[in-house]
Amino acid sequence: MKLTGDATLDFALDRVRVAIFGTVREAAPCAGAIQDAQVEIVSGPDAGIAVTSTPTGYQLRNINWGTFRLRAAKTGYVPADVSMDVLSPGSRGVCDELPAPYEVRQDFLLQRIGSC
């Protein structure tokens, strides 16, 4: 494209998204992965988005970066909350070579109510 004279250009920027993934496991003395636990973003960007864990873990995809509070919960277990700050890809503290989407691991450990 060759411009001669005055010109106006409009740019549409798309925000880079992240994926938050991990496992939901039982705390000692019980052991093992917890299937069908709900992992939800309870505050921050994309609050209200939730997924159900599988034996191999969970993954929240296409999430805006920022400060989050996540919760893992399942009937019969004490819920676990965690706060995390996910830096934007390319910002200080994050390797510039990481391809989008940027992935962040967050594991949960739930305590069973009652005995194993």
C-alpha positions in Angstrom: 0.0 0.0 0.0 1.4 3.4 -1.0 0.1 6.5 0.7 0.3 9.9 -0.9 -0.9 12.9 1.1 -3.0 12.7 4.3 -4.6 9.4 5.2 -6.6 8.1 8.2 -5.9 4.5 9.3 -8.1 2.6 11.8 -6.6 -0.3 13.8 -8.5 -2.9 15.7 -6.4 -4.6 18.4 -7.3 -7.9 19.8 -6.3 -8.6 23.4 -4.1 -11.7 23.9 -5.9 -14.3 25.9 -4.6 -16.8 28.5 -5.5 -20.3 29.6 -5.6 -21.3 33.3 -5.2 -25.0 33.9 -4.3 -27.5 36.6 -5.5 -30.4 38.8 -8.0 -30.8 41.6 -6.8 -33.3 44.1 -7.8 -34.6 47.6 -5.7 -33.6 50.6 -4.2 -36.2 52.9 -5.1 -38.7 54.3 -7.3 -39.2 51.3 -5.6 -39.2 47.9 -6.3 -38.9 44.2 -7.8 -36.7 41.6 -11.3 -35.2 42.2 -13.6 -35.6 39.2 -16.6 -33.2 38.7 -15.3 -30.4 40.9 -16.3 -27.0 39.7 -13.5 -24.5 39.1 -14.8 -21.0 38.7 -13.5 -17.5 38.3 -15.3 -15.7 41.2 -13.8 -12.2 40.7 -11.7 -10.4 38.1 -11.8 -10.6 34.3 -14.3 -13.1 33.1 -15.9 -13.7 36.5 -18.5 -16.4 36.4 -16.8 -18.6 33.9 -16.6 -22.2 35.2 -15.5 -25.6 34.1 -15.8 -29.1 35.6 -12.7 -31.0 36.5 -11.9 -34.4 35.0 -9.5 -37.1 36.4 -6.7 -35.4 34.4 -7.5 -31.8 35.5 -9.3 -28.7 34.3 -8.7 -25.9 31.8 -10.2 -22.4 31.6 -9.5 -21.1 28.0 -9.6 -17.8 26.3 -9.5 -15.8 29.5 -8.5 -12.1 29.8 -5.3 -11.6 31.8 -5.4 -9.7 35.1 -6.0 -10.3 38.8 -8.3 -13.3 39.6 -9.8 -15.1 42.5 -10.5 -18.8 41.6 -12.5 -21.3 43.5 -12.6 -25.1 43.3 -15.6 -26.7 45.0 -17.5 -30.0 45.1 -20.2 -31.3 47.5 -18.5 -33.2 50.3 -15.3 -31.1 50.2 -14.3 -27.8 51.8 -14.0 -25.2 48.9 -10.6 -23.8 48.1 -10.0 -20.2 46.9 -6.8 -18.8 45.5 -5.9 -15.3 44.3 -3.6 -14.9 41.4 -2.2 -12.1 39.2 -1.7 -13.2 35.6 0.6 -10.8 33.8 -0.1 -9.9 30.2 2.1 -11.8 27.7 5.1 -9.6 26.8 4.9 -7.6 30.1 7.8 -7.5 32.5 8.3 -10.8 34.3 7.0 -12.8 31.4 9.2 -14.2 28.7 8.6 -12.4 25.4 9.1 -15.6 23.4 5.9 -17.3 24.8 3.4 -17.8 22.0 -0.3 -16.9 22.6 -2.3 -18.1 24.3 -0.2 -17.9 27.4 -0.9 -20.8 29.9 -0.8 -20.6 33.7 -0.9 -23.6 36.0 -3.0 -23.4 39.2 -3.6 -26.7 41.2 -6.1 -27.1 43.9 -6.1 -29.3 47.0 -9.5 -30.0 48.6 -10.1 -31.4 52.1 -12.8 -34.0 52.2 -15.6 -33.4 54.8 -15.8 -36.6 56.8 -13.7 -39.7 56.3 -12.1 -41.2 53.1 
